[in-house]
């Protein structure tokens, strides 16, 4: 089964980290991905630019409308994600709980829906 | 050392190694990780160096070493270093005499069904850790959300880690208090085999066989009437295995099954076990269900089946086990006894209470009752609902075929 692990945090709150801290954090993130590759769980992982950089689009009566900013203006925003292969939800939770961002952020572990073709 | 040979060692040793690591570490997560790491190490080393003379103790000591290592690494993020103190306890060792439970799988099940946990946590944890079911399969078995089951398992593990008592196997005299949890693990394991919730095939015969094997071992250690009842129940079902699935893997309902394919020898054996369970005088849940299964297995056709007695037994079962699923099964029997309208009224009232709304069999049962009443539109809607809820390919094909039949029949109506 595949699980999307969505990292939510308050991107504004964190003071810009000193470069040494930032480097350490990045290295921990890379090491986490490497560990997932080694154990065969890794599918994909990306960090996202701040939510203010987002554009949200909708279609109203056939017309495209675009707003500046994220889909929902909430305090906690999606900051990154990783997609994993796991045996079940508990294994996915166990893997996600080790992500270095867990020091500050929350991770939503969402099962990927396998679409049924009908044949 | 080929991958196949390693796979065989995994199958033979992983339960034993895991049970030992859980006891040593007092922590499921650590033990699971350690097991995983030990086998990764084996896959790397054994092909070059050859397998060790004693793979089991190699795996246990490698796993333990990996766990110590992981704890040291993780200690940075861990506010409490309490777990490190466990290390001190690890020197006392491996060879506790556990031979009164003569089987690795069963030993792990008895270990997991620890009375420090509430019964529902014991069952969920054991089904996952000892029987290998996934969170999602367990959720199907208990008609619960996977996230709720996941949380139950996470909390159970935390409770074990924080428990001050040792997570140990029971002594022989303590076995009976764990029996209830163990029985409640074996039956869902069988059911997942008999009516798989996911994937391509309707049945996973290996799980059914394993559940029956485990129950046989349990009655040898603890000749409890309810376990006889449980074993009889599973054997009555198992005896009908061959008639449940058609040549192309399709589901065949009880009414349409070719009863000449039923295994009469197994049914007779199940009957003997059931009689033995009934001698105890007080009928438990599994014995009662076995008595119902016996009435099906021992009648020559659906018409000759004593549906009234089945309804009465469901009344008894409902008193022992007042669950919506029992009420649903009773409704199906009522529909056979008093007609589909009577059954349908019960099913609709169960759903109106908010029970089983997401349970595929409730909608499939409703659909069938509407179909028999000639209420095609309602039948179709209910089949659609069931189809939307099932994640099992053979069931999908079955439900799609019923929908197609309805459409075909409704075209004939002028």
Interface residues (C-beta under 8 A of the other chain):
Chain A: X1 X39 X87 X88 X89 X90 X93 X94 X98 X102 X103 X111 X116 X118
Chain B: X29 X32 X36 X40 X74 X77 X128 X134 X135 X136 X137 X146 X147 X149 X150 X153 X154 X391 X396 X400
